[in-house]
Amino acid sequence: MPCPALPDGFDFTDPDLLHHRVPLPEFAELRRAEPVCWIPQPANVAGFQDEGYWAVTRHADVKYVSTHPELFSSTLNTAIIRFNEHIQRDAIDAQRLIILNMDPPEHTRVRQIVQRGFTPRAIRALEDTLRVRAQAIARSALAEPGPFDFVTKVACELPLQAIAELIGIPQDDRAKIFEWSNRMIAYDDPEYAITEEVGAESATELIAYAMNMAADRKQCPAKDIVTTLVAAEDEGNLRSDEFGFFVLALSVAGNETTRNAITHGMHAFLTHPDQWELFKRERPGTAAEEIVRWGTPVVSFQRTATQDTELGGKPIRKGDRVGIFYASANHDPEVFENPDAFDITRDPNPHLGFGGGGPHFCLGKSLAVLEIDLIFNAVADAMPNLRLVGDPRRLRSAWINGVKELQVSAG
């Protein structure tokens, strides 16, 4: 049955919706009236042969689904809540090789290996280098003679450089990572004219690039993260193809999401000038977490029920898809005081912008928080009088809260 709390035909995964706004009023209504609600869809519109999905909107329920992988699988239909209607089932199933779409115990094995690259020591080792890079990015943007696009000149640069630094990609190749990752996630946006085939080709090129890196390190080990992941002796390692799929996931999870968090953060600061003044004056360490809560770059992922169960008083059948909406959970008034306020001193801040806990909690959270903190400190130092020149141009997407362009001026 359609959800009575929503207009007829309303679908949170309709790409046209996120193209214009995050549906916060509708999320609020569902949390109040029907926090677990069936959303019908025409067969195959999302790439799945079913009739819709359950929308899960409360913070507590999103956490429950996230922390019970034995009940709610990432593998069965992947974590992507909507593909396009032309995708073939074998293309969906192929994505099970990405860590995002694995369940324990396979997920546990791969994660235990790749988390070697994200230890506190590894992140601390990057901090000084990334601080210098953030300052250089801000100075370079400041040198622009007029208005400039904050997305391409600032927001995308540090995440790309951080990934390159982390896994040893030559900095000159970071533009390739940017293009490949953009093409993989932009299939719903007609401006990019990205077909499913182009997206698949980009994924193949990125995987091949990473596999070549892995093969090189296996032959000639170096003192870097790639060697640690693929050539470690007596402690398990990634096969070359597994490393390729890891880099693919990292290029989206570590690039697209952090870039969009930075962009949303800048827009929030410039539309909440009191918070920008506060940040410039006090530089609170809580700002990065609030930026992620406020922006929530990944609006939703999905899980698939492995057995009949119940959630929020609703019977969930085996095989049902369950959409977990982080953007809604991050505005739940049962958890956040005044959730619609952008407050960089918010503490505690148990947002779900890095996932709802459980096996898929974001591996790169510490790196993302560091990048956000460094880039806003650099922008505040170099461009304290930054101002908006135009409204954000949003990405048309079913699940990413993305911004393609944000025109600003440093004068």
Backbone hydrogen bonds, N-H to C=O, Kabsch-Sander energy under -0.5 kcal/mol:
donor,donor_aa,acceptor,acceptor_aa,energy
6,L,3,C,-1.7
10,F,7,P,-2.0
14,D,11,D,-1.8
17,L,14,D,-1.7
18,L,14,D,-1.0
19,H,15,P,-1.3
20,H,16,D,-0.5
20,H,17,L,-1.6
21,R,17,L,-2.5
24,L,22,V,-2.7
27,F,23,P,-2.2
28,A,24,L,-2.4
29,E,25,P,-2.0
30,L,26,E,-2.2
31,R,27,F,-2.7
32,R,28,A,-1.7
33,A,29,E,-2.9
34,E,30,L,-2.0
37,C,35,P,-0.5
37,C,55,A,-2.1
39,I,53,Y,-3.4
41,Q,51,E,-2.3
44,N,48,F,-1.8
45,V,42,P,-2.0
47,G,44,N,-1.2
50,D,48,F,-1.8
53,Y,39,I,-1.9
54,W,321,R,-2.5
55,A,37,C,-3.6
55,A,53,Y,-0.5
56,V,54,W,-0.6
56,V,323,G,-2.8
57,T,35,P,-2.1
57,T,55,A,-0.6
62,V,58,R,-2.5
63,K,59,H,-2.2
64,Y,60,A,-2.0
65,V,61,D,-2.5
66,S,62,V,-2.1
67,T,63,K,-1.9
68,H,65,V,-1.1
71,L,68,H,-1.6
72,F,68,H,-2.1
73,S,71,L,-0.5
73,S,304,T,-3.1
81,I,79,A,-0.5
83,F,46,A,-2.6
87,I,84,N,-1.6
91,A,88,Q,-0.9
92,I,88,Q,-1.4
93,D,89,R,-2.7
94,A,90,D,-1.6
95,Q,91,A,-0.5
95,Q,92,I,-1.3
96,R,93,D,-1.7
97,L,94,A,-1.3
98,I,95,Q,-1.7
101,N,98,I,-2.2
102,M,99,I,-1.6
106,E,103,D,-0.6
107,H,103,D,-2.4
109,R,105,P,-2.2
110,V,106,E,-2.2
111,R,107,H,-2.9
112,Q,108,T,-2.2
113,I,109,R,-1.0
114,V,110,V,-2.6
115,Q,111,R,-2.3
116,R,113,I,-1.6
117,G,114,V,-1.8
118,F,115,Q,-1.4
119,T,116,R,-0.7
123,I,119,T,-2.3
124,R,120,P,-2.7
125,A,121,R,-2.0
126,L,122,A,-0.6
126,L,123,I,-1.1
127,E,123,I,-0.9
127,E,124,R,-0.7
128,D,124,R,-0.6
130,L,126,L,-2.8
131,R,127,E,-2.3
132,V,128,D,-1.9
133,R,129,T,-2.1
134,A,130,L,-2.8
135,Q,131,R,-2.3
136,A,132,V,-2.0
137,I,133,R,-2.4
138,A,134,A,-2.3
139,R,135,Q,-2.3
140,S,136,A,-2.3
141,A,137,I,-2.1
142,L,138,A,-2.2
143,A,139,R,-1.2
144,E,141,A,-1.7
148,F,408,V,-2.6
150,F,148,F,-0.7
150,F,406,L,-3.1
153,K,149,D,-2.3
154,V,150,F,-1.8
155,A,150,F,-2.7
156,C,151,V,-2.6
157,E,154,V,-0.8
158,L,154,V,-1.0
160,L,156,C,-1.5
161,Q,157,E,-2.7
162,A,158,L,-2.8
163,I,159,P,-2.3
164,A,160,L,-2.4
165,E,161,Q,-2.5
166,L,162,A,-2.9
167,I,163,I,-2.4
168,G,164,A,-1.0
169,I,164,A,-1.2
173,D,170,P,-2.3
174,R,171,Q,-1.6
176,K,173,D,-1.0
177,I,173,D,-1.3
178,F,174,R,-2.2
179,E,175,A,-2.4
180,W,176,K,-3.0
181,S,177,I,-2.6
182,N,178,F,-2.2
183,R,179,E,-2.3
184,M,180,W,-1.7
185,I,181,S,-1.3
186,A,182,N,-1.1
189,D,186,A,-1.6
192,Y,189,D,-1.2
193,A,189,D,-0.6
193,A,190,P,-0.5
194,I,189,D,-0.6
195,T,193,A,-0.7
199,G,195,T,-2.4
200,A,196,E,-2.3
201,E,197,E,-2.5
202,S,198,V,-2.4
203,A,199,G,-2.1
204,T,200,A,-2.3
205,E,201,E,-2.5
206,L,202,S,-2.4
207,I,203,A,-2.6
208,A,204,T,-2.6
209,Y,205,E,-2.3
210,A,206,L,-2.4
211,M,207,I,-2.8
212,N,208,A,-2.1
213,M,209,Y,-1.6
214,A,210,A,-2.5
215,A,211,M,-2.7
216,D,212,N,-2.2
217,R,213,M,-2.2
218,K,214,A,-2.1
219,Q,215,A,-1.5
220,C,216,D,-2.9
224,D,222,A,-1.6
225,I,166,L,-0.6
228,T,224,D,-1.8
229,L,225,I,-2.0
230,V,226,V,-2.5
231,A,227,T,-2.4
238,L,229,L,-3.0
243,F,239,R,-2.5
244,G,240,S,-2.0
245,F,241,D,-2.2
246,F,242,E,-2.0
247,V,243,F,-2.4
248,L,244,G,-1.9
249,A,245,F,-2.2
250,L,246,F,-2.6
251,S,247,V,-2.4
252,V,248,L,-1.1
253,A,249,A,-3.4
254,G,250,L,-2.5
256,E,251,S,-0.8
257,T,252,V,-1.6
259,R,255,N,-2.6
260,N,256,E,-2.2
261,A,257,T,-2.3
262,I,258,T,-2.5
263,T,259,R,-2.1
264,H,260,N,-2.9
265,G,261,A,-2.4
266,M,262,I,-2.4
267,H,263,T,-2.4
268,A,264,H,-2.6
269,F,265,G,-2.6
270,L,266,M,-2.4
271,T,267,H,-1.4
272,H,268,A,-0.8
272,H,269,F,-0.6
275,Q,272,H,-1.7
276,W,269,F,-0.6
276,W,272,H,-1.4
277,E,273,P,-2.5
278,L,274,D,-2.0
279,F,275,Q,-2.6
280,K,276,W,-2.6
281,R,277,E,-1.9
282,E,278,L,-2.9
283,R,278,L,-0.5
283,R,279,F,-2.2
287,A,284,P,-1.5
290,E,286,T,-1.5
291,I,287,A,-2.3
292,V,288,A,-2.0
293,R,289,E,-2.4
294,W,290,E,-3.0
295,G,291,I,-2.6
296,T,292,V,-3.0
299,V,297,P,-0.8
299,V,399,W,-1.9
300,S,399,W,-0.9
301,F,324,I,-1.5
302,Q,79,A,-1.7
303,R,322,V,-2.2
304,T,73,S,-2.0
305,A,320,D,-2.6
306,T,71,L,-2.5
307,Q,71,L,-0.5
309,T,316,I,-2.9
311,L,314,K,-2.3
314,K,311,L,-2.0
316,I,309,T,-2.5
316,I,314,K,-0.6
317,R,315,P,-0.5
319,G,305,A,-2.6
320,D,317,R,-2.4
321,R,52,G,-0.5
322,V,303,R,-3.4
323,G,54,W,-3.5
324,I,301,F,-2.6
324,I,322,V,-0.5
325,F,56,V,-2.2
325,F,323,G,-0.7
326,Y,299,V,-0.9
326,Y,324,I,-1.0
327,A,299,V,-1.5
329,A,325,F,-2.2
330,N,326,Y,-2.3
331,H,328,S,-2.1
332,D,329,A,-1.4
335,V,332,D,-1.9
336,F,332,D,-2.5
341,A,338,N,-1.9
343,D,341,A,-0.9
346,R,343,D,-1.8
351,H,349,N,-1.9
355,G,352,L,-2.0
360,H,357,G,-0.5
361,F,358,G,-1.7
362,C,354,F,-2.6
365,K,362,C,-1.1
368,A,364,G,-2.7
369,V,365,K,-2.8
370,L,366,S,-2.0
371,E,367,L,-2.6
372,I,368,A,-2.6
373,D,369,V,-2.5
374,L,370,L,-2.8
375,I,371,E,-2.7
376,F,372,I,-2.0
377,N,373,D,-1.8
378,A,374,L,-2.2
379,V,375,I,-2.4
380,A,376,F,-2.4
381,D,377,N,-1.8
382,A,378,A,-2.5
383,M,379,V,-3.3
386,L,383,M,-1.6
387,R,409,S,-2.3
389,V,407,Q,-2.7
390,G,407,Q,-1.4
393,R,405,E,-2.7
394,R,392,P,-0.7
395,L,402,G,-2.3
397,S,15,P,-0.7
397,S,395,L,-0.8
401,N,297,P,-3.4
402,G,400,I,-1.5
404,K,393,R,-3.1
405,E,393,R,-1.3
408,V,148,F,-2.7
409,S,387,R,-2.4
